[in-house]
């Protein structure tokens, strides 16, 4: 958790410095594409602040008001971040279109703008790589969203840098608002992806198929030697926590202690294969009275074969 908080704080500091620099240079140079980059960085700053506080809130233990924990604060944060990005992109497009229709009679100082864009690319490249590494290590959707913002900022900064270079060579100033529109389109794509990921988690969408397969295969490895069958398999995600639940069919003669130990073994194996798991297991007695069950007689597979045949 300390690593996650530190990463979010680093992002806040870097974005704050870039916003001030880009706004100042955008006003001085007269370039709207640089100002649009400052707006983009401002959304990154808001995202960083939201990520910091969502990470802090999601780490709080369960209480009377949130008995299942606070992990979904990260998902909520991701959705808000995505919405802010979409709003910023729409604003940039609006202002760019206005400038195309009514071009300002000002000279664009491309040299200072190119220097700032180059610095922005370097800073965001270093910070985004750091955030991606921490997000993957901690499975934080908030930090991942923050890292995606900065990665998008790198691409847009490259676009602005290239556009300013072309303007410097050709003196075609209408390219400036056109570049801003291209930046906004990239921002829209980033905002959509972040909102989609957050909403899917908030709606309790099941885990990805590859993760579900790992879990199912792991449980199947306990059949027929330790359990008879399993079913009612459900999965969802809250923040970085993966929540799964399923039923285990066991012999009617199994004691509570044996069932408890069995669940502990299965949970241990599952948590070694999939990180951040919260597991709920319900034991059900086998409905059939089969004296040939392999769990009673290890030298016979009659019950297991019968069960497979009846499916």
ABEGO torsion letter per residue (X at the ends): XAAAAAAAAAAAAAAAAAAAAAAAAAAAAGBAAAAAAAAAAAAAAAAAAAAAAAAAAAABBBBAABAAEAAAAAAAAAAAAAAAAAAAAAAAAAAAAAAAABBBBBBBBAAAAAAAAAAAAAAAAAAAAAAAAAAAAAGBAAAAAAAAAAAAAAAAAAAAAAAAAAAAAAGBAAAAAAAAAAAAAAAAAAAAAAAAAAAAAAAGBBBBAAAAAAAAAAAAAAOAAABABBBGBBBBBBEABBBBBBBBBBBAABBAAAAAAAAAAAAAAAAAABBGBBBBBBBBBBABBBAABAAABAABAAAAAAAAAAX
